[in-house]
Each structure stands twice: as structure tokens, then as C-alpha cells.
Amino acid sequence: MSTMKNTSDIGTLILFYKRNFRVIAGVTLIGIISSAVVSFLITPKYTAQVVLYPASATSISKELVTDVSRTTKQFLNFGEEEEAEQMLQLLRSDDIKQRVIQKYDLVKHYEIDLSGNYPYYKLELMYQENVKFRRTEFTSIEITVSDKNPQMAADMANEIANLVDTVYNQMQKNRAYQAYLIVDNEYKNCSKEISDIQDSIKMLAGKGVYDYDSQLNTLSAAMADAIEKGNTSLQVRIQNQIISISTFGNMYILLKNRLKGESDRLNLLSSKLMEARVDYQQNLPHKFVVNTAKVSDKKSYPVRSLIVLISSIAVFMFISVAMAFYESVKQYF
């Protein structure tokens, strides 16, 4: 029964198309011609693409300047998923977008009327339509730019890739410069503190205290020798010297300990200052470019054959449904 019903349905369908062949074929043909004409009226676009990998996020100053014992340099490695996501956010930033819009005068290029309604909203939509960013399954980043001018598409894609380093370095410089100022200020304060301590030690030297422990040991040995020989006058002179240096002895020891502590701190700050200076002055790339954008000689949009095919199928289905509806309604009138 099912086979007979299916055969009957197919036969009915064939009869339907036989009865309405001229109308359906004619309308479909008009649809094919119309879609072909429209497809030729659409402004073609060309696509250019840059493929790059983010670099590993690491401190160049530690890798190249202070941490000389490291054998593996992380800055030579490709970044991972976190770095890829950060780069995507940077590529979509207003900073890069505005730089590209201004450099290539996209308001004029996209023929946007600034006196019309919502010009900047339209510019935003056009930019998002023509500039795409995507993270691949290999953690690389694809920058794809479409434009009616193939040279413009390639130039924009390469410029966006270049701006990654420009904007990234500028962001890092702003932060690194503040860190550099903080460390530099601490370094100067520490240097001044050491200078003040050294001046105080020189003042004590003027009072005869230049090496308290050594002097005390020497005087104690001399006192013992004078006592053994019974030299009273020498004992008095040595005793006066011991009293003199003992008066400033605690101060001398305190200053020497402070000097050592501040000197150690200055050495640490010197390393930190060197790191901060390198981080502030560095301009290393933050990406590895796999493929730069090339000028395409083949349009990517529109695909006219696909437009004609889809339009033809749509017109065919529409007119078929319309004729079926017309026949079903006609029998009641």
C-alpha cells in the first residue's frame, strides 16, 4: 500500500509540473536572468589575509640582562592560548581600529556621508563587515580584510598586523616607565643615604675613629704591654685614647652596619633599575608572522554562480508553492 501511495504521489507531482511547466519554467528563467544581472551589479571584493602567532609573554630584561644563567629563552617561543586571546582583544581594540580608519580614510573610502544619520555607526558596521579576526585550532591568529580594492585589502591587513607591536609596546612603555621612575627614585634615595653615612663615618675618622674593632684590639694589646713594663705615662695616654674612641664606638658600629645594609640594597636596586630601563626602552616584536597579506588577483565576493544557483532554487520553490496554492484555491471558485 505504501509503495502504491508513493507512486501515486510521484505521478501527481509529475502531472502538476506538466500542467504548469510554462509558468514555472518562465518565472524560474526570469529569476535566473535577474539574479545573474544583480550579481554583476554587486561590487566585487578581494580578500587579503595575515597569519601570525603571538610571542610568549615574558620579561625580556630578565631573559637577556639579569638572568644570564637561563639556558632556555622563553621569548623565542610561540605564545599559548592565553596570549592568543590577549592578542585578539588587542586587535579588536578601539586604538588599532581608529589608527586604521584614520590612515586609510575609511570614512571616504566606504563612502559614508558624515552629514547623514548615524555615520559613525555605519562606519563601525562596515569595518566589522570587512575586517575579521579569528583564532585557529593551532593557536595562530588570522587577520582577514575584504575590500573592493585588492591593494587596499592587503595594505590594511599588513598594517593591522604591524600595529599589534606598535600598540602593545606603547601600552607596555606607559606601565614600564612608571615602574622605572619608582625604582630610579628609590635608587637615588639609597645613593644619598649611603653618601650621608659615609660623610658621618668620615666625621668620626676626624675624631680618631676609623676602625673601631681593630683600634680597640690594638690599644688593648698596647695597654697590656705598658702595664707589663710599668710605663705609667704610656698607660694614661692609651687609656685616654680608649675613652676617646669608645665615646663614638657604638655610633661607628651602627653606621658601618647601616652602610653594609644600604650597599646591599643599592646593588639590588641597581639590577632592578637595569631591568626597568630595558623594559621601558625595548621595542621587540610580540608576534611571529607566518604569512603576510598579498594582493589578490581573484575576487572572493560575490560568487556569482552560487548567487544564481541559490536564487534560481528559491524562485523555483516559490513559484511551485504559489501554483500549488493557486490550483487548490481555484477549485472552490
C-alpha positions as CSV (number, residue, x, y, z in Angstrom):
1,M,0.0,0.0,0.0
2,S,2.8,2.4,0.9
3,T,4.6,1.7,-2.5
4,M,1.4,2.3,-4.4
5,K,0.7,5.6,-2.5
6,N,4.3,6.8,-3.1
7,T,3.9,6.0,-6.8
8,S,0.6,7.9,-6.9
9,D,2.2,10.9,-5.2
10,I,5.0,11.0,-7.7
11,G,2.6,10.7,-10.6
12,T,0.5,13.6,-9.2
13,L,3.7,15.7,-8.8
14,I,4.7,15.0,-12.4
15,L,1.2,15.9,-13.7
16,F,1.4,19.1,-11.7
17,Y,4.6,20.2,-13.3
18,K,3.4,19.2,-16.7
19,R,0.3,21.4,-16.3
20,N,2.3,24.4,-15.1
21,F,5.5,23.9,-16.9
22,R,5.4,27.1,-18.9
23,V,4.6,29.3,-15.9
24,I,7.1,27.6,-13.6
25,A,9.9,27.5,-16.2
26,G,9.2,31.0,-17.4
27,V,9.3,32.5,-13.9
28,T,12.4,30.4,-12.9
29,L,14.1,31.6,-16.1
30,I,13.3,35.2,-15.2
31,G,14.7,34.6,-11.7
32,I,17.9,33.2,-13.2
33,I,18.4,36.2,-15.5
34,S,17.5,38.7,-12.8
35,S,19.9,37.1,-10.2
36,A,22.6,37.0,-12.9
37,V,22.1,40.7,-13.6
38,V,22.1,41.6,-9.9
39,S,25.2,39.6,-9.2
40,F,27.0,41.6,-11.9
41,L,25.8,44.8,-10.3
42,I,27.3,43.8,-6.9
43,T,30.7,45.5,-6.3
44,P,33.3,42.7,-6.1
45,K,35.5,42.3,-3.1
46,Y,39.0,41.0,-2.7
47,T,40.4,39.3,0.4
48,A,43.8,39.5,1.9
49,Q,45.0,37.6,5.0
50,V,47.8,37.6,7.5
51,V,48.6,34.6,9.7
52,L,50.6,35.1,12.8
53,Y,51.5,33.6,16.2
54,P,51.6,35.6,19.4
55,A,55.0,35.6,21.1
56,S,55.3,34.1,24.6
57,A,54.7,36.7,27.3
58,T,57.9,37.1,29.3
59,S,60.2,39.7,30.7
60,I,62.9,40.5,28.2
61,S,65.1,42.2,30.8
62,K,65.2,39.1,33.0
63,E,65.8,36.8,30.0
64,L,68.6,38.8,28.4
65,V,70.1,41.1,31.0
66,T,69.9,39.9,34.6
67,D,69.1,36.1,34.4
68,V,72.2,35.1,32.5
69,S,72.1,31.6,34.0
70,R,69.0,30.6,32.0
71,T,69.7,28.4,29.0
72,T,66.1,28.3,27.6
73,K,64.9,31.7,26.4
74,Q,61.2,31.8,26.6
75,F,60.9,34.9,24.5
76,L,61.7,32.8,21.4
77,N,58.7,30.5,22.0
78,F,55.2,30.9,20.5
79,G,52.6,32.0,22.8
80,E,49.8,29.8,24.0
81,E,46.0,30.1,24.3
82,E,46.2,32.9,26.8
83,E,48.5,35.0,24.6
84,A,46.3,34.3,21.6
85,E,43.2,35.6,23.4
86,Q,45.0,38.7,24.6
87,M,46.2,39.4,21.0
88,L,42.6,39.0,19.8
89,Q,41.4,41.6,22.3
90,L,44.2,43.9,21.2
91,L,43.3,43.5,17.5
92,R,39.7,44.4,18.3
93,S,40.7,47.4,20.4
94,D,39.5,50.9,19.5
95,D,43.1,52.1,19.4
96,I,44.0,49.9,16.4
97,K,40.6,50.5,14.8
98,Q,40.9,54.3,14.9
99,R,44.5,54.2,13.6
100,V,43.4,52.1,10.6
101,I,40.4,54.3,10.0
102,Q,42.4,57.5,10.0
103,K,45.4,56.2,8.0
104,Y,43.2,54.8,5.1
105,D,40.5,57.5,5.4
106,L,37.8,54.8,5.6
107,V,35.0,57.4,6.0
108,K,35.7,58.5,2.5
109,H,36.7,55.1,1.2
110,Y,33.5,53.5,2.4
111,E,31.6,56.5,1.0
112,I,29.9,57.4,4.3
113,D,28.1,60.7,4.5
114,L,29.0,62.4,7.7
115,S,26.0,64.7,7.4
116,G,23.6,61.7,7.2
117,N,22.1,59.7,10.0
118,Y,24.4,57.7,12.3
119,P,27.6,58.0,10.2
120,Y,29.9,56.5,12.8
121,Y,27.6,53.6,13.5
122,K,27.6,52.8,9.8
123,L,31.4,53.1,9.7
124,E,31.6,50.7,12.6
125,L,29.3,48.2,10.8
126,M,31.4,48.5,7.6
127,Y,34.6,48.0,9.5
128,Q,33.3,44.9,11.3
129,E,32.0,43.5,8.0
130,N,35.3,43.9,6.2
131,V,37.8,43.2,8.9
132,K,37.7,39.9,10.7
133,F,39.9,38.3,13.3
134,R,39.9,34.6,14.2
135,R,41.9,32.2,16.4
136,T,42.6,28.9,14.7
137,E,42.8,25.5,16.2
138,F,46.6,25.8,16.1
139,T,46.5,28.9,18.4
140,S,47.5,31.2,15.5
141,I,45.6,34.4,14.6
142,E,44.1,35.1,11.2
143,I,43.6,38.7,10.1
144,T,41.3,38.8,7.1
145,V,40.4,42.1,5.3
146,S,38.0,42.4,2.4
147,D,37.8,45.4,0.1
148,K,36.8,46.4,-3.4
149,N,40.4,47.4,-3.9
150,P,42.8,44.4,-3.7
151,Q,45.8,46.6,-2.8
152,M,43.9,48.3,-0.1
153,A,42.9,44.9,1.4
154,A,46.5,43.8,1.5
155,D,47.8,47.1,2.9
156,M,45.2,47.2,5.6
157,A,45.8,43.6,6.7
158,N,49.6,44.1,6.9
159,E,49.1,47.4,8.7
160,I,46.9,45.9,11.3
161,A,49.5,43.2,11.9
162,N,52.2,45.9,12.3
163,L,50.0,47.9,14.7
164,V,50.0,44.9,17.1
165,D,53.6,45.7,18.1
166,T,53.1,49.5,18.0
167,V,50.1,49.4,20.4
168,Y,51.4,46.6,22.5
169,N,54.8,48.3,23.0
170,Q,53.1,51.7,23.8
171,M,50.9,50.0,26.4
172,Q,53.9,48.4,28.0
173,K,56.0,51.5,27.8
174,N,53.4,53.5,29.7
175,R,53.4,51.0,32.5
176,A,57.2,50.3,32.4
177,Y,58.0,54.0,32.5
178,Q,56.1,54.4,35.8
179,A,58.0,51.4,37.2
180,Y,61.3,52.8,36.0
181,L,60.5,56.2,37.8
182,I,59.7,54.4,41.1
183,V,62.9,52.3,41.0
184,D,65.0,55.2,39.9
185,N,63.7,57.4,42.8
186,E,64.5,54.6,45.2
187,Y,68.0,54.2,43.8
188,K,68.7,57.9,44.1
189,N,67.4,57.9,47.7
190,C,69.5,54.9,48.6
191,S,72.6,56.5,47.0
192,K,72.0,59.7,49.0
193,E,71.6,57.6,52.2
194,I,74.9,55.9,51.6
195,S,76.6,59.2,50.9
196,D,75.3,60.6,54.2
197,I,76.5,57.6,56.1
198,Q,79.9,57.9,54.5
199,D,80.1,61.5,55.5
200,S,79.3,60.6,59.1
201,I,82.0,57.9,59.1
202,K,84.5,60.5,57.7
203,M,83.5,62.8,60.6
204,L,84.2,60.1,63.1
205,A,87.5,59.5,61.4
206,G,88.3,63.1,62.1
207,K,87.8,62.3,65.7
208,G,90.2,59.4,65.5
209,V,87.7,56.6,65.0
210,Y,88.4,55.0,61.7
211,D,88.2,51.2,62.5
212,Y,86.8,50.7,66.0
213,D,87.3,47.0,66.4
214,S,90.8,47.0,65.1
215,Q,91.8,50.1,67.0
216,L,90.3,48.7,70.3
217,N,92.2,45.5,69.9
218,T,95.5,47.3,69.1
219,L,95.1,49.7,72.1
220,S,94.2,46.8,74.4
221,A,97.3,45.0,73.4
222,A,99.4,48.1,73.9
223,M,97.8,48.7,77.3
224,A,98.7,45.2,78.4
225,D,102.3,45.7,77.2
226,A,102.5,49.1,79.0
227,I,101.2,47.6,82.3
228,E,103.7,44.7,82.0
229,K,106.6,47.2,81.6
230,G,105.2,49.5,84.3
231,N,105.1,52.5,81.9
232,T,102.5,54.7,83.7
233,S,102.6,57.7,81.4
234,L,102.0,55.4,78.4
235,Q,99.1,53.7,80.2
236,V,97.5,57.1,80.7
237,R,97.8,58.1,77.1
238,I,96.4,54.7,75.9
239,Q,93.6,55.0,78.4
240,N,92.7,58.4,77.1
241,Q,92.7,57.1,73.5
242,I,90.4,54.1,74.5
243,I,88.0,56.5,76.2
244,S,88.0,58.8,73.1
245,I,87.2,56.1,70.6
246,S,84.7,54.3,72.9
247,T,82.7,57.5,73.1
248,F,81.9,57.2,69.4
249,G,82.3,53.4,69.1
250,N,78.6,52.5,69.2
251,M,77.9,55.2,66.6
252,Y,80.7,53.9,64.4
253,I,79.4,50.3,64.6
254,L,75.9,51.4,63.8
255,L,77.0,53.4,60.8
256,K,79.1,50.6,59.4
257,N,76.2,48.1,59.7
258,R,73.8,50.6,58.1
259,L,76.4,51.2,55.3
260,K,76.6,47.5,54.6
261,G,72.8,47.1,54.5
262,E,72.3,50.1,52.2
263,S,75.1,49.0,49.9
264,D,73.4,45.6,49.5
265,R,70.1,47.3,48.9
266,L,71.8,49.6,46.3
267,N,73.2,46.6,44.4
268,L,69.7,45.1,44.3
269,L,68.2,48.4,43.2
270,S,70.9,48.7,40.5
271,S,69.7,45.3,39.0
272,K,66.1,46.4,39.2
273,L,66.9,49.7,37.6
274,M,68.6,48.0,34.7
275,E,65.6,45.7,34.3
276,A,63.2,48.6,34.4
277,R,65.2,50.6,31.9
278,V,65.4,47.7,29.4
279,D,61.6,47.0,29.8
280,Y,61.0,50.7,29.2
281,Q,63.2,51.0,26.2
282,Q,62.5,47.7,24.5
283,N,60.8,47.5,21.1
284,L,60.8,43.8,20.4
285,P,58.0,42.3,18.3
286,H,55.3,40.5,20.1
287,K,54.3,38.2,17.2
288,F,55.7,35.8,14.7
289,V,54.3,36.4,11.2
290,V,53.7,33.2,9.2
291,N,52.1,34.7,6.1
292,T,51.9,38.4,5.1
293,A,49.0,39.6,3.1
294,K,49.4,39.6,-0.7
295,V,47.5,41.5,-3.3
296,S,44.8,39.1,-4.6
297,D,44.0,38.9,-8.3
298,K,40.8,36.9,-7.8
299,K,37.7,38.3,-6.2
300,S,36.3,36.5,-3.2
301,Y,32.8,38.1,-3.3
302,P,30.3,37.8,-4.9
303,V,30.4,34.1,-6.0
304,R,28.1,34.8,-9.0
305,S,27.4,31.1,-9.8
306,L,26.3,30.5,-6.2
307,I,24.1,33.6,-6.2
308,V,22.4,32.4,-9.4
309,L,22.0,28.9,-8.1
310,I,20.5,29.8,-4.8
311,S,18.3,32.4,-6.3
312,S,17.1,30.0,-9.0
313,I,16.2,27.3,-6.5
314,A,14.4,29.9,-4.3
315,V,12.4,31.2,-7.3
316,F,11.6,27.7,-8.4
317,M,10.4,26.6,-5.0
318,F,8.4,29.8,-4.6
319,I,6.6,29.6,-7.9
320,S,5.9,25.9,-7.4
321,V,4.3,26.5,-4.0
322,A,2.4,29.5,-5.4
323,M,1.0,27.5,-8.3
324,A,0.0,24.6,-6.0
325,F,-1.8,27.1,-3.8
326,Y,-3.5,28.7,-6.8
327,E,-4.7,25.3,-8.0
328,S,-6.0,24.3,-4.6
329,V,-7.9,27.6,-4.2
330,K,-9.2,27.7,-7.8
331,Q,-11.3,24.6,-7.4
332,Y,-13.5,26.4,-4.9
333,F,-14.4,29.2,-7.3
